Amino acid sequence: MQEKRGRFPTTQWTLVRSAGEDSAEAAAALETLCATYWYPIFAYVRRRGHSPDEAEDLTQSFFARVIEKDDLWDADRQRGRFRTFLLTACEHFLSNERDRASALKRGGAHIFISIDTARAEDRYHRSLAHDETPEHLFHRQWCLTLLANVLDGLGAEYAASGRTSLFERLRGFVTLDISAGTHAGAATDLDMSVDAVKVAVHRLRRKYRDALRAHVAETVDSEEAVEDELRDLLATVSGM
């Protein structure tokens, strides 16, 4: 595979390539893929009319099947948006599985991810605030998952430097949560000056924008595609 030039990251597609190989690194790559993207796939499968248990089995089987059939190698060659590849691959997988039982049953073959079906089902029902197609639900949950991963990463960064309280108090200013209140209120809670809080919020927002762009860049194949994906992501979230 020809590597991208310059500083454009190849993390996600390198992960995909590694997942198509028979090695310990490939197993770790697959585990990371599944742990990151299982819920958008689960929600999509549920919206297609499958029961919770069926959705769990099919989600497990989907990630195993794409590896077995070398689909991830094809994805690495075709590139494009990673979320589009996953959705298309899942559509084909469900079509092929329609008239037969799931290839992997709980307690049977190797399980790639641990799914708490009860929690996933609760999350699924809470996400159905809109009357939407399975495809739109997948894309919306993909966006929410990505945004949550960005915040989790920032939270870990702040925790590593002993600033967990600062992050938790100011994160609402980034997510536009009305419960964040005012800068003055945050200043009182954190025993900081209002000006210091404004600076901290500005830095956190900048870190968030940079981290979001970096995460998006890992799921597309070019710098140009990053801007398109960011616009789609923001449009999807703002339309919720």
FENMOPE-V739783 format. One record per residue. RES is the residue in three letters. PHI is phi in whole degrees, 0 to 359 (999 if undefined). NEAR is the number of other ideal C-beta (glycine too) atoms within 10 Angstrom. D_FIRST is the distance of its C-alpha to the first C-alpha in Angstrom with 2 decimals. Layout:
res/phi/near/d_first
RES/PHI/NEAR/D_FIRST
RES/PHI/NEAR/D_FIRST
This chain:
res/phi/near/d_first
MET/999/11/0.00
GLN/280/4/3.78
GLU/286/8/6.21
LYS/290/14/9.35
ARG/272/6/12.29
GLY/75/5/15.62
ARG/260/7/16.77
PHE/295/15/15.18
PRO/288/13/14.37
THR/241/15/11.25
THR/307/12/13.53
GLN/294/19/13.86
TRP/285/21/10.36
THR/294/15/9.61
LEU/298/21/12.83
VAL/298/23/11.93
ARG/298/18/9.04
SER/297/19/11.69
ALA/293/26/14.32
GLY/273/19/13.02
GLU/256/15/13.61
ASP/266/8/17.17
SER/199/10/18.12
ALA/296/8/20.34
GLU/296/12/17.53
ALA/295/17/16.42
ALA/297/16/20.10
ALA/294/13/20.39
ALA/296/21/17.43
LEU/297/23/19.14
GLU/299/14/22.43
THR/294/14/21.26
LEU/302/23/19.90
CYS/294/22/23.19
ALA/296/13/25.40
THR/279/15/24.06
TYR/246/21/23.97
TRP/293/21/26.55
TYR/292/23/29.46
PRO/304/24/28.23
ILE/291/24/27.40
PHE/302/27/30.80
ALA/296/25/32.62
TYR/298/28/31.07
VAL/296/26/32.09
ARG/298/24/35.54
ARG/294/20/36.01
ARG/282/19/35.29
GLY/106/10/38.49
HIS/275/19/37.56
SER/289/13/39.75
PRO/304/16/38.67
ASP/295/13/38.36
GLU/296/16/36.46
ALA/296/25/34.09
GLU/296/25/33.48
ASP/299/23/32.86
LEU/291/26/30.61
THR/295/30/28.54
GLN/302/27/28.15
SER/294/21/27.37
PHE/301/27/24.85
PHE/293/26/22.47
ALA/290/20/23.05
ARG/292/20/22.66
VAL/295/25/19.27
ILE/288/22/17.96
GLU/299/10/20.08
LYS/265/15/18.98
ASP/61/11/15.20
ASP/295/20/15.35
LEU/290/25/13.02
TRP/296/17/10.13
ASP/298/14/11.46
ALA/297/22/11.75
ASP/297/20/8.20
ARG/284/9/7.66
GLN/280/10/11.04
ARG/59/16/11.02
GLY/82/14/14.60
ARG/276/17/17.04
PHE/295/21/16.58
ARG/293/21/20.32
THR/293/16/20.42
PHE/301/20/17.94
LEU/298/23/20.14
LEU/295/19/23.30
THR/297/13/22.37
ALA/297/20/21.22
CYS/291/23/24.49
GLU/301/15/26.55
HIS/295/15/25.37
PHE/298/21/25.92
LEU/295/18/29.44
SER/297/9/30.28
ASN/286/12/29.50
GLU/267/19/31.38
ARG/304/8/34.36
ASP/254/6/36.70
ARG/216/7/35.82
ALA/292/11/35.89
SER/300/21/32.94
ALA/292/18/30.84
LEU/243/21/31.26
LYS/253/13/34.72
ARG/301/13/35.78
GLY/85/6/36.99
GLY/259/11/35.25
ALA/290/12/31.70
HIS/302/8/29.44
ILE/262/15/29.54
PHE/277/21/26.43
ILE/221/19/28.28
SER/259/9/31.91
ILE/251/21/33.32
ASP/276/10/36.80
THR/300/17/37.83
ALA/298/9/41.03
ARG/291/10/39.39
ALA/296/19/36.60
GLU/293/18/39.34
ASP/297/11/41.34
ARG/296/14/38.41
TYR/297/20/37.76
HIS/294/10/41.38
ARG/291/8/41.55
SER/277/18/38.53
LEU/270/12/40.34
ALA/285/8/42.40
HIS/240/10/41.22
ASP/276/6/41.54
GLU/220/15/37.95
THR/286/11/35.62
PRO/303/18/33.23
GLU/295/13/30.33
HIS/293/15/31.92
LEU/298/20/32.74
PHE/302/25/29.12
HIS/296/20/28.01
ARG/294/20/30.98
GLN/291/22/30.37
TRP/300/25/26.69
CYS/298/20/27.98
LEU/295/18/30.70
THR/296/17/28.42
LEU/297/21/26.12
LEU/298/17/29.25
ALA/294/11/30.72
ASN/296/14/27.69
VAL/297/21/27.99
LEU/296/16/31.70
ASP/299/10/31.27
GLY/296/16/28.95
LEU/294/19/31.52
GLY/300/15/34.27
ALA/294/11/32.72
GLU/296/13/32.35
TYR/292/19/36.00
ALA/295/13/37.14
ALA/296/9/35.61
SER/255/9/37.84
GLY/73/8/40.85
ARG/241/15/40.91
THR/300/13/40.61
SER/299/12/43.92
LEU/298/17/42.93
PHE/297/20/39.70
GLU/297/12/41.47
ARG/284/20/44.28
LEU/261/22/42.19
ARG/299/18/39.30
GLY/296/15/41.50
PHE/288/21/41.57
VAL/276/21/37.80
THR/275/11/37.84
LEU/62/7/41.04
ASP/281/10/43.00
ILE/296/6/46.68
SER/290/6/47.64
ALA/295/17/46.26
GLY/74/14/49.55
THR/249/11/50.30
HIS/298/19/49.34
ALA/296/11/52.90
GLY/296/13/52.67
ALA/294/22/49.50
ALA/299/18/51.21
THR/295/13/54.12
ASP/296/13/51.98
LEU/262/15/49.95
ASP/57/7/52.93
MET/232/17/51.25
SER/282/12/52.42
VAL/298/14/51.39
ASP/298/10/49.77
ALA/295/14/47.74
VAL/295/23/46.57
LYS/300/15/45.56
VAL/295/12/43.48
ALA/296/21/41.87
VAL/295/19/41.09
HIS/300/11/39.60
ARG/294/11/37.32
LEU/295/19/36.30
ARG/297/13/35.53
ARG/294/11/33.43
LYS/299/17/31.49
TYR/296/19/31.09
ARG/299/13/29.79
ASP/294/12/27.25
ALA/292/16/26.14
LEU/298/21/26.02
ARG/298/15/23.83
ALA/296/14/21.44
HIS/296/19/21.38
VAL/297/21/20.86
ALA/300/21/18.02
GLU/284/18/16.17
THR/247/23/16.54
VAL/231/23/15.49
ASP/247/19/12.74
SER/201/13/14.85
GLU/299/12/18.04
GLU/299/9/20.03
ALA/290/17/19.29
VAL/300/19/20.66
GLU/297/13/24.09
ASP/297/13/24.19
GLU/292/22/23.27
LEU/297/16/25.88
ARG/297/10/28.46
ASP/297/15/27.86
LEU/298/22/28.11
LEU/294/12/31.32
ALA/294/10/32.78
THR/295/16/32.23
VAL/291/13/33.85
SER/291/7/36.67
GLY/270/9/37.49
MET/287/11/38.14
